């Protein structure tokens, strides 16, 4: 080995040391970003500023990017909390079966998380849900059982079928062999958001938050986030419900009685389909929704508005979202218009559009149903959506 190699100039030695230090720093940062398996990826999602809605309202409008959870939706938080609490309490034993009735997203989350916890998964969902949801559950190793959509009072409603499947497994194999997750009534749902999502939103906005808007499927997101934000702000944050067609919750909030015109005598359908949106809207008050603090108001969101909003956000903001997220963004626009410029509004971007390609994002199917929005409804200025918001606000003032 030559002597030259041992007499490096001081500058070169310093440069080499600096390079080694930089490599060490990068490795340290990578280690700091390591997560403990798929479970460690759940939560901690960022807020995204929705520029077009900000420009249209003069407010700061943010979406909690829940589609960045590993299972692609806000339901990862709920599924994880329900399974962890069931295992901790002994209601579900290791190797047991997690059973749930769902419109799809919670089932995907359970199917993804169950193997990481040493569990199996059986999901019952309505057969009018987007086909890719059942396909994803099966791809993840879960059982996806489809049933006809019927009212919750019917024994063949997907929730009731799931409840019986769990009970049958326990009867055959003993206590803890299976657990009916019951996301609608299980307050682990509320706790996931009251202790996770809501505090994250408060911290990310630095406490500078005026309104939070969300639709209710189980009611857990609105109630849990609402409770956390109300407590952190001493009640200053206004909480709003965004409600799709066929849901009775808007009347519950505004008039104290859960009622939907679709439920009127003579108007019920054997297989009720009131909206092209999935996973939001209810005709009963769940334990999770009942846990919500008082709401400042509620906004009715039509299919036309949800479809127009989704396509607008994809074209102008690059946000490819699912149906419930579109409903939420219409609600955020409504809240921002009601509050006026200078306010900060946050909503939840529940999931992405990829699991809605066969229905909500299927232009051929929407056109056949007469629901495809014309291009002018999805323009940069959001004229159609703002007109709908202002007309609704005028009607509410007249009432």
URKATA-V241468 format. One line per field, one symbol per residue. psi: psi as a letter, one per 20 degrees, with the letter a starting at -180 (. if undefined). burial: 1 if it has 16 or more other ideal C-beta (glycine too) atoms within 10 Angstrom, else 0. Layout:
psi: ???
burial: ???
This chain:
psi: pqhhhilqqhghgggghggggggggghghghhjpqnahhiipakqrqppnghhghiijropqpomiiiqhjjrhiggggggggghgghijhpqpiapppqpqigghgggghghghijkrrpoppqqijqphighhgghhjjrpopprqprqhiphjqhghggghgghgghhhirpihqpohlhhioihgghhhhifgghgggghjkjmphqppqrpfhihgggggggghgghjkjhpppqppprqiqjhghgghijpopphiiqpiiqqgnpoiqiqqiqpqkrorhghhiqrpqhaqpporgggggggghghghhikooqaghhgghhghggggghhhrqirpppapngrrihjjhifhjnhgghhhjkippqhiikrhikgghhggghgghghhhh.
burial: 000000000000000000000000000000000000011011101011010111011011111111111111111111111111111000111001111111111111111111001011111111001101110110010111111011000000111111101100110000011111111101111111110111111100100011111111111111111111110100001111111111111111110001010100000000010111111111100111101100111111111111111111110110101111111111111111111000111111111110110011110001000001100011000101100110010000000
